[in-house]
Amino acid sequence: MSSTTLLTDPYAITTVRWLIGLIFLLSSITKLRDPKGFTMAVYNFRVLPAPLADLYAALIPYVELVTGALLLLGLLTQIAAAVAFLTLLSFTLAIGWNLTRGQHPDCHCFGNLFSEELSSMLVIRNVALMALVSLAVFTPSVFLALDPALGLAPTAAALPWLDAIPCLLLAVTGVAIVLLAGQVSATISRSPWVESPWPSFTPNPSLRRRSSRRR
């Protein structure tokens, strides 16, 4: 399969929209469970003035919720994918802005599920997700999607429903990898070994006295 065919393959597009859709749904639900925490995280980024920070913190969880649901259903897929791309872009720009200033506040990307400090790994993760979702921006989704049934996308040849199983497994695996990477990054960022890879050793004063007496 050539790269061009892969980028337009209905199975690849379905896997991508399910992957991004699941990530956005999970992100929105965890943010809605901890609205104060997410609002505080937006303030700690120090990118937006207070009124815009409040508006951004209030809207983003619902934008993620609607976008994730549309991607999973394959409804208005290309518009939803474009919104997902712009949302990820806003996160990435805010993270990059803080990193260039040497600031590492908590990301709160997945609400109260776990807390992760800003790092270059988050930028890499978001760029990778943006590259994936861009496929769904430019290619209509025709497999297990509502768009073709509503005339919003071209109707393709019928594909076996059982082919959805590997697409779903790949999408769930992708979500698990994103969450696991976040957990590992959060654990590492809070480990005392990050700042000092070697344990500091303070000699016991009594040992110093004994050694001086022997001399």
MODELLER restraints for C-alpha pairs under 7 A, 6 or more apart:
rsr = mdl.restraints
at = mdl.atoms
rsr.add(forms.Gaussian(group=physical.xy_distance, feature=features.Distance(at['CA:6:A'], at['CA:12:A']), mean=6.82, stdev=0.5))
rsr.add(forms.Gaussian(group=physical.xy_distance, feature=features.Distance(at['CA:7:A'], at['CA:135:A']), mean=6.56, stdev=0.5))
rsr.add(forms.Gaussian(group=physical.xy_distance, feature=features.Distance(at['CA:8:A'], at['CA:139:A']), mean=6.19, stdev=0.5))
rsr.add(forms.Gaussian(group=physical.xy_distance, feature=features.Distance(at['CA:10:A'], at['CA:141:A']), mean=6.45, stdev=0.5))
rsr.add(forms.Gaussian(group=physical.xy_distance, feature=features.Distance(at['CA:10:A'], at['CA:142:A']), mean=6.29, stdev=0.5))
rsr.add(forms.Gaussian(group=physical.xy_distance, feature=features.Distance(at['CA:10:A'], at['CA:143:A']), mean=5.88, stdev=0.5))
rsr.add(forms.Gaussian(group=physical.xy_distance, feature=features.Distance(at['CA:11:A'], at['CA:167:A']), mean=6.59, stdev=0.5))
rsr.add(forms.Gaussian(group=physical.xy_distance, feature=features.Distance(at['CA:13:A'], at['CA:135:A']), mean=6.81, stdev=0.5))
rsr.add(forms.Gaussian(group=physical.xy_distance, feature=features.Distance(at['CA:13:A'], at['CA:136:A']), mean=5.91, stdev=0.5))
rsr.add(forms.Gaussian(group=physical.xy_distance, feature=features.Distance(at['CA:13:A'], at['CA:141:A']), mean=6.28, stdev=0.5))
rsr.add(forms.Gaussian(group=physical.xy_distance, feature=features.Distance(at['CA:14:A'], at['CA:141:A']), mean=6.65, stdev=0.5))
rsr.add(forms.Gaussian(group=physical.xy_distance, feature=features.Distance(at['CA:14:A'], at['CA:143:A']), mean=6.51, stdev=0.5))
rsr.add(forms.Gaussian(group=physical.xy_distance, feature=features.Distance(at['CA:14:A'], at['CA:167:A']), mean=6.80, stdev=0.5))
rsr.add(forms.Gaussian(group=physical.xy_distance, feature=features.Distance(at['CA:15:A'], at['CA:167:A']), mean=4.86, stdev=0.5))
rsr.add(forms.Gaussian(group=physical.xy_distance, feature=features.Distance(at['CA:15:A'], at['CA:168:A']), mean=6.61, stdev=0.5))
rsr.add(forms.Gaussian(group=physical.xy_distance, feature=features.Distance(at['CA:15:A'], at['CA:170:A']), mean=6.72, stdev=0.5))
rsr.add(forms.Gaussian(group=physical.xy_distance, feature=features.Distance(at['CA:15:A'], at['CA:171:A']), mean=5.59, stdev=0.5))
rsr.add(forms.Gaussian(group=physical.xy_distance, feature=features.Distance(at['CA:16:A'], at['CA:132:A']), mean=6.34, stdev=0.5))
rsr.add(forms.Gaussian(group=physical.xy_distance, feature=features.Distance(at['CA:16:A'], at['CA:133:A']), mean=6.43, stdev=0.5))
rsr.add(forms.Gaussian(group=physical.xy_distance, feature=features.Distance(at['CA:17:A'], at['CA:71:A']), mean=5.26, stdev=0.5))
rsr.add(forms.Gaussian(group=physical.xy_distance, feature=features.Distance(at['CA:17:A'], at['CA:72:A']), mean=6.37, stdev=0.5))
rsr.add(forms.Gaussian(group=physical.xy_distance, feature=features.Distance(at['CA:17:A'], at['CA:133:A']), mean=6.93, stdev=0.5))
rsr.add(forms.Gaussian(group=physical.xy_distance, feature=features.Distance(at['CA:17:A'], at['CA:136:A']), mean=6.74, stdev=0.5))
rsr.add(forms.Gaussian(group=physical.xy_distance, feature=features.Distance(at['CA:18:A'], at['CA:71:A']), mean=6.43, stdev=0.5))
rsr.add(forms.Gaussian(group=physical.xy_distance, feature=features.Distance(at['CA:18:A'], at['CA:72:A']), mean=5.23, stdev=0.5))
rsr.add(forms.Gaussian(group=physical.xy_distance, feature=features.Distance(at['CA:18:A'], at['CA:171:A']), mean=5.88, stdev=0.5))
rsr.add(forms.Gaussian(group=physical.xy_distance, feature=features.Distance(at['CA:19:A'], at['CA:171:A']), mean=4.36, stdev=0.5))
rsr.add(forms.Gaussian(group=physical.xy_distance, feature=features.Distance(at['CA:19:A'], at['CA:172:A']), mean=6.74, stdev=0.5))
rsr.add(forms.Gaussian(group=physical.xy_distance, feature=features.Distance(at['CA:19:A'], at['CA:174:A']), mean=6.49, stdev=0.5))
rsr.add(forms.Gaussian(group=physical.xy_distance, feature=features.Distance(at['CA:19:A'], at['CA:175:A']), mean=6.45, stdev=0.5))
rsr.add(forms.Gaussian(group=physical.xy_distance, feature=features.Distance(at['CA:20:A'], at['CA:68:A']), mean=6.93, stdev=0.5))
rsr.add(forms.Gaussian(group=physical.xy_distance, feature=features.Distance(at['CA:20:A'], at['CA:133:A']), mean=6.93, stdev=0.5))
rsr.add(forms.Gaussian(group=physical.xy_distance, feature=features.Distance(at['CA:21:A'], at['CA:68:A']), mean=3.84, stdev=0.5))
rsr.add(forms.Gaussian(group=physical.xy_distance, feature=features.Distance(at['CA:21:A'], at['CA:69:A']), mean=6.37, stdev=0.5))
rsr.add(forms.Gaussian(group=physical.xy_distance, feature=features.Distance(at['CA:21:A'], at['CA:71:A']), mean=5.14, stdev=0.5))
rsr.add(forms.Gaussian(group=physical.xy_distance, feature=features.Distance(at['CA:21:A'], at['CA:72:A']), mean=5.43, stdev=0.5))
rsr.add(forms.Gaussian(group=physical.xy_distance, feature=features.Distance(at['CA:22:A'], at['CA:68:A']), mean=6.30, stdev=0.5))
rsr.add(forms.Gaussian(group=physical.xy_distance, feature=features.Distance(at['CA:23:A'], at['CA:175:A']), mean=6.22, stdev=0.5))
rsr.add(forms.Gaussian(group=physical.xy_distance, feature=features.Distance(at['CA:24:A'], at['CA:64:A']), mean=5.12, stdev=0.5))
rsr.add(forms.Gaussian(group=physical.xy_distance, feature=features.Distance(at['CA:24:A'], at['CA:65:A']), mean=6.43, stdev=0.5))
rsr.add(forms.Gaussian(group=physical.xy_distance, feature=features.Distance(at['CA:24:A'], at['CA:68:A']), mean=4.97, stdev=0.5))
rsr.add(forms.Gaussian(group=physical.xy_distance, feature=features.Distance(at['CA:25:A'], at['CA:64:A']), mean=6.30, stdev=0.5))
rsr.add(forms.Gaussian(group=physical.xy_distance, feature=features.Distance(at['CA:25:A'], at['CA:65:A']), mean=5.17, stdev=0.5))
rsr.add(forms.Gaussian(group=physical.xy_distance, feature=features.Distance(at['CA:25:A'], at['CA:68:A']), mean=5.09, stdev=0.5))
rsr.add(forms.Gaussian(group=physical.xy_distance, feature=features.Distance(at['CA:25:A'], at['CA:69:A']), mean=6.98, stdev=0.5))
rsr.add(forms.Gaussian(group=physical.xy_distance, feature=features.Distance(at['CA:27:A'], at['CA:109:A']), mean=6.50, stdev=0.5))
rsr.add(forms.Gaussian(group=physical.xy_distance, feature=features.Distance(at['CA:27:A'], at['CA:110:A']), mean=4.67, stdev=0.5))
rsr.add(forms.Gaussian(group=physical.xy_distance, feature=features.Distance(at['CA:27:A'], at['CA:111:A']), mean=6.76, stdev=0.5))
rsr.add(forms.Gaussian(group=physical.xy_distance, feature=features.Distance(at['CA:28:A'], at['CA:61:A']), mean=4.42, stdev=0.5))
rsr.add(forms.Gaussian(group=physical.xy_distance, feature=features.Distance(at['CA:28:A'], at['CA:62:A']), mean=6.62, stdev=0.5))
rsr.add(forms.Gaussian(group=physical.xy_distance, feature=features.Distance(at['CA:28:A'], at['CA:64:A']), mean=5.41, stdev=0.5))
rsr.add(forms.Gaussian(group=physical.xy_distance, feature=features.Distance(at['CA:28:A'], at['CA:65:A']), mean=5.36, stdev=0.5))
rsr.add(forms.Gaussian(group=physical.xy_distance, feature=features.Distance(at['CA:30:A'], at['CA:110:A']), mean=5.60, stdev=0.5))
rsr.add(forms.Gaussian(group=physical.xy_distance, feature=features.Distance(at['CA:30:A'], at['CA:111:A']), mean=4.53, stdev=0.5))
rsr.add(forms.Gaussian(group=physical.xy_distance, feature=features.Distance(at['CA:30:A'], at['CA:112:A']), mean=5.98, stdev=0.5))
rsr.add(forms.Gaussian(group=physical.xy_distance, feature=features.Distance(at['CA:30:A'], at['CA:113:A']), mean=6.35, stdev=0.5))
rsr.add(forms.Gaussian(group=physical.xy_distance, feature=features.Distance(at['CA:31:A'], at['CA:38:A']), mean=6.16, stdev=0.5))
rsr.add(forms.Gaussian(group=physical.xy_distance, feature=features.Distance(at['CA:31:A'], at['CA:61:A']), mean=6.08, stdev=0.5))
rsr.add(forms.Gaussian(group=physical.xy_distance, feature=features.Distance(at['CA:31:A'], at['CA:110:A']), mean=6.34, stdev=0.5))
rsr.add(forms.Gaussian(group=physical.xy_distance, feature=features.Distance(at['CA:31:A'], at['CA:111:A']), mean=4.20, stdev=0.5))
rsr.add(forms.Gaussian(group=physical.xy_distance, feature=features.Distance(at['CA:31:A'], at['CA:112:A']), mean=6.99, stdev=0.5))
rsr.add(forms.Gaussian(group=physical.xy_distance, feature=features.Distance(at['CA:32:A'], at['CA:61:A']), mean=6.32, stdev=0.5))
rsr.add(forms.Gaussian(group=physical.xy_distance, feature=features.Distance(at['CA:34:A'], at['CA:111:A']), mean=6.09, stdev=0.5))
rsr.add(forms.Gaussian(group=physical.xy_distance, feature=features.Distance(at['CA:34:A'], at['CA:112:A']), mean=6.13, stdev=0.5))
rsr.add(forms.Gaussian(group=physical.xy_distance, feature=features.Distance(at['CA:38:A'], at['CA:57:A']), mean=6.56, stdev=0.5))
rsr.add(forms.Gaussian(group=physical.xy_distance, feature=features.Distance(at['CA:38:A'], at['CA:108:A']), mean=6.13, stdev=0.5))
rsr.add(forms.Gaussian(group=physical.xy_distance, feature=features.Distance(at['CA:38:A'], at['CA:111:A']), mean=6.35, stdev=0.5))
rsr.add(forms.Gaussian(group=physical.xy_distance, feature=features.Distance(at['CA:39:A'], at['CA:54:A']), mean=6.71, stdev=0.5))
rsr.add(forms.Gaussian(group=physical.xy_distance, feature=features.Distance(at['CA:39:A'], at['CA:57:A']), mean=5.16, stdev=0.5))
rsr.add(forms.Gaussian(group=physical.xy_distance, feature=features.Distance(at['CA:41:A'], at['CA:106:A']), mean=6.45, stdev=0.5))
rsr.add(forms.Gaussian(group=physical.xy_distance, feature=features.Distance(at['CA:41:A'], at['CA:107:A']), mean=6.69, stdev=0.5))
rsr.add(forms.Gaussian(group=physical.xy_distance, feature=features.Distance(at['CA:41:A'], at['CA:108:A']), mean=6.33, stdev=0.5))
rsr.add(forms.Gaussian(group=physical.xy_distance, feature=features.Distance(at['CA:42:A'], at['CA:53:A']), mean=6.20, stdev=0.5))
rsr.add(forms.Gaussian(group=physical.xy_distance, feature=features.Distance(at['CA:42:A'], at['CA:57:A']), mean=6.48, stdev=0.5))
rsr.add(forms.Gaussian(group=physical.xy_distance, feature=features.Distance(at['CA:43:A'], at['CA:53:A']), mean=6.31, stdev=0.5))
rsr.add(forms.Gaussian(group=physical.xy_distance, feature=features.Distance(at['CA:44:A'], at['CA:105:A']), mean=6.36, stdev=0.5))
rsr.add(forms.Gaussian(group=physical.xy_distance, feature=features.Distance(at['CA:45:A'], at['CA:94:A']), mean=6.97, stdev=0.5))
rsr.add(forms.Gaussian(group=physical.xy_distance, feature=features.Distance(at['CA:45:A'], at['CA:98:A']), mean=6.71, stdev=0.5))
rsr.add(forms.Gaussian(group=physical.xy_distance, feature=features.Distance(at['CA:45:A'], at['CA:105:A']), mean=6.74, stdev=0.5))
rsr.add(forms.Gaussian(group=physical.xy_distance, feature=features.Distance(at['CA:47:A'], at['CA:94:A']), mean=6.67, stdev=0.5))
rsr.add(forms.Gaussian(group=physical.xy_distance, feature=features.Distance(at['CA:67:A'], at['CA:80:A']), mean=5.30, stdev=0.5))
rsr.add(forms.Gaussian(group=physical.xy_distance, feature=features.Distance(at['CA:67:A'], at['CA:84:A']), mean=6.65, stdev=0.5))
rsr.add(forms.Gaussian(group=physical.xy_distance, feature=features.Distance(at['CA:70:A'], at['CA:76:A']), mean=6.61, stdev=0.5))
rsr.add(forms.Gaussian(group=physical.xy_distance, feature=features.Distance(at['CA:70:A'], at['CA:77:A']), mean=6.45, stdev=0.5))
rsr.add(forms.Gaussian(group=physical.xy_distance, feature=features.Distance(at['CA:70:A'], at['CA:80:A']), mean=6.34, stdev=0.5))
rsr.add(forms.Gaussian(group=physical.xy_distance, feature=features.Distance(at['CA:71:A'], at['CA:77:A']), mean=5.62, stdev=0.5))
rsr.add(forms.Gaussian(group=physical.xy_distance, feature=features.Distance(at['CA:71:A'], at['CA:80:A']), mean=6.31, stdev=0.5))
rsr.add(forms.Gaussian(group=physical.xy_distance, feature=features.Distance(at['CA:73:A'], at['CA:145:A']), mean=5.78, stdev=0.5))
rsr.add(forms.Gaussian(group=physical.xy_distance, feature=features.Distance(at['CA:73:A'], at['CA:146:A']), mean=6.34, stdev=0.5))
rsr.add(forms.Gaussian(group=physical.xy_distance, feature=features.Distance(at['CA:74:A'], at['CA:141:A']), mean=6.60, stdev=0.5))
rsr.add(forms.Gaussian(group=physical.xy_distance, feature=features.Distance(at['CA:74:A'], at['CA:145:A']), mean=3.99, stdev=0.5))
rsr.add(forms.Gaussian(group=physical.xy_distance, feature=features.Distance(at['CA:74:A'], at['CA:146:A']), mean=5.23, stdev=0.5))
rsr.add(forms.Gaussian(group=physical.xy_distance, feature=features.Distance(at['CA:74:A'], at['CA:147:A']), mean=6.07, stdev=0.5))
rsr.add(forms.Gaussian(group=physical.xy_distance, feature=features.Distance(at['CA:75:A'], at['CA:145:A']), mean=6.52, stdev=0.5))
rsr.add(forms.Gaussian(group=physical.xy_distance, feature=features.Distance(at['CA:75:A'], at['CA:146:A']), mean=5.20, stdev=0.5))
rsr.add(forms.Gaussian(group=physical.xy_distance, feature=features.Distance(at['CA:75:A'], at['CA:147:A']), mean=5.19, stdev=0.5))
rsr.add(forms.Gaussian(group=physical.xy_distance, feature=features.Distance(at['CA:76:A'], at['CA:147:A']), mean=6.39, stdev=0.5))
rsr.add(forms.Gaussian(group=physical.xy_distance, feature=features.Distance(at['CA:77:A'], at['CA:141:A']), mean=6.78, stdev=0.5))
rsr.add(forms.Gaussian(group=physical.xy_distance, feature=features.Distance(at['CA:78:A'], at['CA:136:A']), mean=5.88, stdev=0.5))
rsr.add(forms.Gaussian(group=physical.xy_distance, feature=features.Distance(at['CA:78:A'], at['CA:137:A']), mean=4.50, stdev=0.5))
rsr.add(forms.Gaussian(group=physical.xy_distance, feature=features.Distance(at['CA:78:A'], at['CA:138:A']), mean=6.85, stdev=0.5))
rsr.add(forms.Gaussian(group=physical.xy_distance, feature=features.Distance(at['CA:78:A'], at['CA:140:A']), mean=6.59, stdev=0.5))
rsr.add(forms.Gaussian(group=physical.xy_distance, feature=features.Distance(at['CA:79:A'], at['CA:137:A']), mean=6.99, stdev=0.5))
rsr.add(forms.Gaussian(group=physical.xy_distance, feature=features.Distance(at['CA:81:A'], at['CA:133:A']), mean=5.92, stdev=0.5))
rsr.add(forms.Gaussian(group=physical.xy_distance, feature=features.Distance(at['CA:81:A'], at['CA:134:A']), mean=6.94, stdev=0.5))
rsr.add(forms.Gaussian(group=physical.xy_distance, feature=features.Distance(at['CA:81:A'], at['CA:136:A']), mean=5.89, stdev=0.5))
rsr.add(forms.Gaussian(group=physical.xy_distance, feature=features.Distance(at['CA:81:A'], at['CA:137:A']), mean=5.24, stdev=0.5))
rsr.add(forms.Gaussian(group=physical.xy_distance, feature=features.Distance(at['CA:82:A'], at['CA:137:A']), mean=5.62, stdev=0.5))
rsr.add(forms.Gaussian(group=physical.xy_distance, feature=features.Distance(at['CA:85:A'], at['CA:130:A']), mean=5.48, stdev=0.5))
rsr.add(forms.Gaussian(group=physical.xy_distance, feature=features.Distance(at['CA:85:A'], at['CA:133:A']), mean=6.42, stdev=0.5))
rsr.add(forms.Gaussian(group=physical.xy_distance, feature=features.Distance(at['CA:85:A'], at['CA:134:A']), mean=6.80, stdev=0.5))
rsr.add(forms.Gaussian(group=physical.xy_distance, feature=features.Distance(at['CA:88:A'], at['CA:126:A']), mean=6.26, stdev=0.5))
rsr.add(forms.Gaussian(group=physical.xy_distance, feature=features.Distance(at['CA:88:A'], at['CA:130:A']), mean=6.59, stdev=0.5))
rsr.add(forms.Gaussian(group=physical.xy_distance, feature=features.Distance(at['CA:92:A'], at['CA:123:A']), mean=5.78, stdev=0.5))
rsr.add(forms.Gaussian(group=physical.xy_distance, feature=features.Distance(at['CA:92:A'], at['CA:126:A']), mean=6.41, stdev=0.5))
rsr.add(forms.Gaussian(group=physical.xy_distance, feature=features.Distance(at['CA:95:A'], at['CA:118:A']), mean=6.50, stdev=0.5))
rsr.add(forms.Gaussian(group=physical.xy_distance, feature=features.Distance(at['CA:98:A'], at['CA:104:A']), mean=6.72, stdev=0.5))
rsr.add(forms.Gaussian(group=physical.xy_distance, feature=features.Distance(at['CA:104:A'], at['CA:117:A']), mean=5.66, stdev=0.5))
rsr.add(forms.Gaussian(group=physical.xy_distance, feature=features.Distance(at['CA:104:A'], at['CA:118:A']), mean=4.89, stdev=0.5))
rsr.add(forms.Gaussian(group=physical.xy_distance, feature=features.Distance(at['CA:105:A'], at['CA:117:A']), mean=5.53, stdev=0.5))
rsr.add(forms.Gaussian(group=physical.xy_distance, feature=features.Distance(at['CA:105:A'], at['CA:118:A']), mean=6.00, stdev=0.5))
rsr.add(forms.Gaussian(group=physical.xy_distance, feature=features.Distance(at['CA:106:A'], at['CA:115:A']), mean=6.19, stdev=0.5))
rsr.add(forms.Gaussian(group=physical.xy_distance, feature=features.Distance(at['CA:106:A'], at['CA:116:A']), mean=5.34, stdev=0.5))
rsr.add(forms.Gaussian(group=physical.xy_distance, feature=features.Distance(at['CA:106:A'], at['CA:117:A']), mean=4.23, stdev=0.5))
rsr.add(forms.Gaussian(group=physical.xy_distance, feature=features.Distance(at['CA:106:A'], at['CA:118:A']), mean=6.05, stdev=0.5))
rsr.add(forms.Gaussian(group=physical.xy_distance, feature=features.Distance(at['CA:107:A'], at['CA:115:A']), mean=6.86, stdev=0.5))
rsr.add(forms.Gaussian(group=physical.xy_distance, feature=features.Distance(at['CA:107:A'], at['CA:116:A']), mean=5.53, stdev=0.5))
rsr.add(forms.Gaussian(group=physical.xy_distance, feature=features.Distance(at['CA:107:A'], at['CA:117:A']), mean=5.57, stdev=0.5))
rsr.add(forms.Gaussian(group=physical.xy_distance, feature=features.Distance(at['CA:107:A'], at['CA:118:A']), mean=5.65, stdev=0.5))
rsr.add(forms.Gaussian(group=physical.xy_distance, feature=features.Distance(at['CA:108:A'], at['CA:115:A']), mean=5.79, stdev=0.5))
rsr.add(forms.Gaussian(group=physical.xy_distance, feature=features.Distance(at['CA:108:A'], at['CA:116:A']), mean=6.63, stdev=0.5))
rsr.add(forms.Gaussian(group=physical.xy_distance, feature=features.Distance(at['CA:114:A'], at['CA:183:A']), mean=6.97, stdev=0.5))
rsr.add(forms.Gaussian(group=physical.xy_distance, feature=features.Distance(at['CA:115:A'], at['CA:186:A']), mean=6.32, stdev=0.5))
rsr.add(forms.Gaussian(group=physical.xy_distance, feature=features.Distance(at['CA:116:A'], at['CA:182:A']), mean=6.77, stdev=0.5))
rsr.add(forms.Gaussian(group=physical.xy_distance, feature=features.Distance(at['CA:116:A'], at['CA:185:A']), mean=6.76, stdev=0.5))
rsr.add(forms.Gaussian(group=physical.xy_distance, feature=features.Distance(at['CA:116:A'], at['CA:186:A']), mean=4.41, stdev=0.5))
rsr.add(forms.Gaussian(group=physical.xy_distance, feature=features.Distance(at['CA:117:A'], at['CA:186:A']), mean=6.46, stdev=0.5))
rsr.add(forms.Gaussian(group=physical.xy_distance, feature=features.Distance(at['CA:117:A'], at['CA:189:A']), mean=6.62, stdev=0.5))
rsr.add(forms.Gaussian(group=physical.xy_distance, feature=features.Distance(at['CA:140:A'], at['CA:153:A']), mean=5.96, stdev=0.5))
rsr.add(forms.Gaussian(group=physical.xy_distance, feature=features.Distance(at['CA:142:A'], at['CA:148:A']), mean=6.06, stdev=0.5))
rsr.add(forms.Gaussian(group=physical.xy_distance, feature=features.Distance(at['CA:142:A'], at['CA:153:A']), mean=6.90, stdev=0.5))
rsr.add(forms.Gaussian(group=physical.xy_distance, feature=features.Distance(at['CA:142:A'], at['CA:155:A']), mean=6.47, stdev=0.5))
rsr.add(forms.Gaussian(group=physical.xy_distance, feature=features.Distance(at['CA:142:A'], at['CA:156:A']), mean=6.17, stdev=0.5))
rsr.add(forms.Gaussian(group=physical.xy_distance, feature=features.Distance(at['CA:147:A'], at['CA:153:A']), mean=5.23, stdev=0.5))
rsr.add(forms.Gaussian(group=physical.xy_distance, feature=features.Distance(at['CA:148:A'], at['CA:154:A']), mean=5.63, stdev=0.5))
rsr.add(forms.Gaussian(group=physical.xy_distance, feature=features.Distance(at['CA:148:A'], at['CA:155:A']), mean=5.17, stdev=0.5))
rsr.add(forms.Gaussian(group=physical.xy_distance, feature=features.Distance(at['CA:188:A'], at['CA:194:A']), mean=6.71, stdev=0.5))
